Amino acid sequence: MSWNISDRAAALRLYHREGSVVAAQRAFRRELGRRNAPGRHTLLRWAAAFEQRGSVTRAPHHHPGLRVPRSLLRRIRRAIARKPRVSIRALVTRTGLSRSTVHRVLRHYLGLFPFKLQLVQHLRRGDKAKRKRFCTWALEKWRSPGFRNGLLMTDEAAFCLDGTVNKHNCRIWGSENPHAVVEQEEGSPSLTVWCGVCARGVLGPFFFEERRRPVSVTAARYRRLFLGSVVPALRKLRMPRSRVWYQQDGASSHTARVVLAGLQEKFPGRVISKGGNVPWPPRSPDLSINDFFLWGHVKNVVYSSPVRSIRQLKQRIRKVIRGLPQLCSAARSTRCPTDFESV
């Protein structure tokens, strides 16, 4: 149990007044109205500390002298300088030292701290004003049930076979916060997935692939996607295209002239996009349900166990998203799918 300074002082005062540990413990419970009292060894340790140092606080911990050879110390310093994300386990393997010794060297001798990764979106000058204008417009439109029921928020996400960065297990050693950017290794097979979220459920998933092989997103492929897959999916959900507000981010494949022309043909006057009828604010993933909920949820479930192949990856993505339309439909009354009031 943790005791504060006032508790320690009161217990020590009662110990000197009563003359015994048991009597002091009884008086401590009775006078302070406590259910528990300091134990015998704890009370005697406080008394000894007060006699030696005149204080009931803990003595400052003095680390033993440097028992690590300076050559090993330099090796650890160079290893951290070359690769700040190196793990303690890797340093233990390289140096042959114990885990506690390596940790003590990093913290107390080199003055380093393990910073946890934080994924953030860098904003530029003028972004906040654009976000405010869009949110003001969206809140005004939100009063209309037609807008809430017709808003379709779309986005793509890349799923790699090797998964995503585990922010809970990854640390960056440094004396100051490095504000690091997460980078993915090249060469890992990946699959680009498109989904749309509306009040009636989730459209998709639709995969960017040719001859059953994953491909990158281009303007031509994106246009073929919404013409050949998205529009028929809207018909299956019985959503009239004349009432759909189509939202997308400002990716170059989304804002090509041929793509915007096709969107205006299918959703005239109701395109929320860079170059569309309503400008979508740049660098605003927190305004889209796909970014702030859908992809994170799907990836957490998909990567709960190792993925062996693209085929298995597709099966897992379909299985996870197949259960989402019921959740979205059940949330229509609470306005959860696209509630801009939380922004």
C-alpha positions in Angstrom: 0.0 0.0 0.0 1.2 3.5 -0.8 1.5 6.0 2.1 1.8 9.7 1.7 4.0 12.0 3.8 1.2 13.0 6.2 0.4 9.4 6.9 4.0 8.6 7.6 4.4 11.6 9.9 1.2 10.7 11.8 2.3 7.0 12.2 5.7 8.0 13.4 4.3 10.5 15.9 1.9 7.9 17.3 4.8 5.3 17.5 6.9 7.6 19.7 3.8 8.5 21.8 2.6 5.0 22.4 6.0 3.4 22.7 5.1 0.2 20.8 4.2 -0.8 17.2 0.9 -2.5 18.1 -0.3 0.4 20.2 0.7 2.8 17.4 -1.2 0.8 14.8 -4.4 0.8 17.0 -4.1 4.5 17.6 -3.6 5.1 13.8 -6.8 3.2 12.9 -8.8 4.9 15.8 -7.6 8.5 15.5 -7.3 8.7 11.7 -10.4 6.6 10.9 -8.4 4.2 8.8 -9.2 0.6 8.1 -5.5 -0.3 7.6 -2.4 0.8 9.3 1.3 0.6 8.4 2.9 -2.8 9.0 5.5 -3.5 11.7 8.5 -3.6 9.3 7.3 -0.4 7.5 6.8 1.5 10.7 10.2 0.5 12.1 11.9 1.4 8.7 10.3 4.9 8.9 11.5 5.3 12.5 15.1 4.3 11.5 15.0 6.6 8.5 13.9 9.5 10.7 16.7 8.9 13.2 19.3 8.6 10.5 18.3 11.4 8.1 15.6 13.3 9.9 13.1 12.5 7.2 10.4 9.8 6.6 10.7 10.0 2.8 12.6 7.4 0.8 16.3 7.9 0.5 17.5 8.9 -3.0 18.5 5.8 -5.0 22.2 5.8 -5.8 23.1 3.8 -8.8 26.2 1.7 -8.5 29.3 2.8 -10.3 29.7 2.2 -14.0 30.3 -1.5 -14.3 29.9 -1.6 -18.1 33.1 -1.3 -20.0 33.4 2.0 -21.8 33.8 0.1 -25.1 30.4 -1.5 -24.7 29.0 1.8 -23.7 30.3 3.4 -26.9 28.8 0.4 -28.9 25.4 1.0 -27.4 25.6 4.7 -28.1 26.6 4.1 -31.7 23.8 1.5 -32.2 21.2 3.9 -30.9 22.6 6.7 -33.2 22.4 4.4 -36.3 19.0 2.9 -35.5 16.9 4.8 -32.8 14.2 2.2 -33.1 16.4 -0.7 -32.0 14.8 -2.9 -29.3 16.4 -3.7 -25.9 16.3 -7.4 -26.9 18.5 -6.7 -29.9 20.9 -4.7 -27.8 21.1 -7.6 -25.3 21.9 -10.0 -28.1 24.6 -7.7 -29.5 26.3 -6.8 -26.2 25.8 -10.0 -24.1 24.7 -7.8 -21.2 21.6 -8.5 -19.1 18.3 -6.7 -20.0 18.3 -4.7 -16.8 21.9 -3.5 -17.4 21.1 -2.4 -21.0 18.0 -0.6 -19.7 20.0 1.2 -17.0 22.7 2.2 -19.5 20.1 3.7 -21.8 18.1 5.5 -19.1 20.7 6.6 -16.5 24.0 6.7 -18.3 23.0 7.9 -21.8 19.9 9.9 -20.6 17.6 8.4 -23.3 13.8 7.7 -23.1 11.7 5.3 -25.1 9.2 7.4 -27.0 6.0 5.8 -28.2 4.9 6.2 -31.9 2.0 8.6 -32.5 0.4 8.7 -35.9 -0.6 12.3 -36.7 -1.6 14.3 -39.8 0.5 17.3 -40.5 -1.6 20.4 -41.2 -0.5 23.3 -43.4 -1.2 27.0 -43.4 -4.9 27.6 -44.3 -6.0 24.0 -43.6 -7.9 24.9 -40.4 -9.9 27.6 -42.1 -10.9 25.2 -44.9 -11.9 22.6 -42.3 -14.0 25.1 -40.4 -15.8 26.2 -43.6 -16.6 22.6 -44.5 -17.8 21.7 -41.0 -20.0 24.8 -40.9 -21.6 23.8 -44.2 -21.9 20.1 -43.2 -23.6 21.0 -39.9 -26.1 23.2 -41.7 -26.8 20.5 -44.2 -27.0 17.9 -41.5 -30.4 19.2 -40.4 -31.9 17.8 -43.5 -32.7 14.0 -43.3 -32.1 13.8 -47.0 -28.5 14.8 -46.6 -27.9 12.4 -43.7 -29.4 9.5 -45.6 -27.7 10.3 -48.9 -24.2 11.1 -47.8 -21.7 8.4 -49.1 -18.2 8.7 -47.7 -15.6 6.8 -49.7 -11.9 5.9 -49.4 -9.3 3.3 -50.2 -6.8 1.7 -47.9 -3.7 -0.5 -48.6 -3.5 -3.8 -46.8 0.0 -5.3 -46.7 0.7 -9.0 -46.0 3.2 -8.1 -43.3 0.6 -6.1 -41.4 0.9 -2.6 -39.9 3.2 -1.0 -37.4 2.5 -2.1 -33.9 2.6 1.2 -32.0 2.3 -0.6 -28.6 5.6 -2.6 -29.0 7.6 -0.1 -31.1 9.7 2.5 -29.2 12.2 5.1 -30.4 15.0 5.8 -28.0 16.1 9.4 -27.8 16.8 12.3 -25.4 14.0 14.4 -27.1 10.8 13.4 -28.8 11.7 12.7 -32.4 8.2 13.1 -33.8 9.0 10.3 -36.2 7.1 9.3 -39.3 6.2 5.7 -39.8 7.6 4.2 -43.0 6.7 0.9 -44.6 9.2 -1.5 -46.1 9.1 -1.7 -49.9 8.5 -5.0 -51.6 5.8 -6.3 -49.3 2.8 -7.5 -51.3 -0.2 -5.2 -50.8 -3.8 -5.0 -51.8 -5.8 -1.7 -52.2 -9.4 -1.9 -51.1 -12.2 0.6 -51.7 -15.3 1.0 -49.4 -18.1 3.4 -49.1 -20.1 4.1 -46.0 -23.6 5.5 -45.9 -26.7 5.4 -43.7 -27.8 2.1 -45.2 -24.6 0.2 -44.8 -21.2 -0.4 -46.3 -20.6 -0.6 -50.0 -17.8 -3.0 -50.9 -15.2 -4.1 -50.4 -14.0 -3.6 -54.0 -10.4 -4.6 -54.8 -8.1 -2.9 -57.3 -6.8 -5.9 -59.2 -6.4 -7.1 -62.8 -6.4 -10.8 -63.7 -6.6 -11.5 -60.0 -3.4 -9.6 -59.3 -3.3 -6.4 -57.1 -2.7 -3.2 -59.0 -2.2 0.4 -58.0 -4.9 3.0 -58.1 -5.0 5.2 -61.3 -7.6 7.6 -62.6 -8.8 5.1 -65.3 -9.1 2.2 -62.8 -10.8 4.4 -60.3 -13.3 5.6 -62.9 -14.0 2.0 -63.9 -14.6 1.1 -60.3 -17.3 3.6 -59.5 -19.0 3.1 -62.9 -18.9 -0.7 -62.9 -19.2 -1.5 -59.1 -20.2 1.5 -57.0 -23.2 2.6 -59.1 -24.7 -1.0 -59.3 -24.1 -1.3 -55.5 -26.1 1.8 -54.9 -29.0 0.4 -56.9 -28.9 -2.8 -54.8 -29.2 -0.6 -51.7 -32.1 1.3 -53.4 -30.4 4.6 -53.1 -31.4 7.0 -55.9 -28.3 8.6 -57.4 -30.1 11.9 -57.5 -30.0 12.0 -53.7 -26.5 10.7 -53.2 -23.8 13.1 -51.9 -20.5 11.5 -53.1 -17.6 12.3 -50.8 -13.9 11.5 -51.6 -10.5 12.8 -50.6 -8.1 14.8 -52.8 -6.0 12.0 -54.1 -4.7 12.6 -57.6 -6.5 9.6 -59.0 -9.8 11.0 -57.6 -9.4 14.5 -59.0 -8.4 13.8 -62.6 -10.6 15.5 -65.1 -12.0 12.3 -66.5 -12.9 11.1 -63.0 -14.6 14.4 -61.9 -16.5 14.5 -65.2 -17.8 11.0 -64.6 -18.8 11.8 -61.0 -20.7 14.9 -62.1 -22.5 12.8 -64.7 -23.7 10.3 -62.1 -24.0 12.7 -59.1 -24.7 16.1 -60.6 -24.2 19.0 -58.1 -23.5 16.6 -55.2 -19.8 15.8 -55.4 -17.8 16.6 -52.2 -14.2 16.6 -53.4 -11.3 18.7 -54.4 -12.5 20.2 -57.7 -16.1 19.1 -56.9 -19.2 21.1 -56.0 -18.2 21.2 -52.3 -14.4 21.4 -51.6 -13.3 18.6 -49.3 -10.7 20.1 -46.8 -7.2 18.6 -47.4 -5.5 16.4 -44.8 -8.7 15.8 -42.9 -9.0 12.0 -42.3 -10.7 12.6 -38.9 -13.8 14.0 -40.8 -14.3 10.7 -42.7 -15.8 7.6 -41.0 -13.7 5.5 -43.3 -10.5 6.9 -41.9 -11.3 7.4 -38.2 -13.2 4.1 -37.8 -13.6 1.7 -40.7 -10.0 1.0 -41.8 -8.7 0.9 -38.2 -11.4 -1.6 -37.1 -10.9 -3.8 -40.2 -7.1 -3.9 -39.9 -7.3 -4.7 -36.2 -9.4 -7.8 -36.9 -7.6 -8.8 -40.1 -4.2 -8.7 -38.6 -5.2 -10.4 -35.3 -3.2 -13.4 -36.7 -0.6 -13.6 -39.5 -1.8 -13.4 -43.1 -0.3 -15.9 -45.5 -1.5 -14.9 -48.9 -3.4 -12.2 -50.8 -6.3 -14.6 -51.2 -6.5 -15.1 -47.4 -6.2 -11.4 -47.0 -9.2 -10.8 -49.3 -11.3 -13.4 -47.5 -10.6 -11.8 -44.1 -11.5 -8.3 -45.3 -14.8 -9.5 -46.8 -15.7 -11.4 -43.7 -15.0 -8.4 -41.4 -16.9 -5.9 -43.6 -19.8 -8.3 -44.1 -20.8 -7.8 -40.5 -20.6 -4.0 -40.6 -23.8 -3.1 -42.5 -26.0 -4.3 -39.7 -24.0 -2.2 -37.2 -24.3 0.9 -39.5 -28.0 0.4 -40.1 -28.7 0.0 -36.4 -26.9 3.3 -35.8 -29.0 5.3 -38.1 -31.3 6.6 -35.3 -28.2 7.8 -33.3 -26.6 9.4 -36.4 -23.3 7.7 -35.7 -22.1 6.9 -39.2 -21.3 10.5 -40.2 -21.9 12.7 -37.2 -20.0 15.9 -37.8 -21.2 17.3 -34.5 -18.3 15.4 -32.9 -15.7 17.3 -34.9 
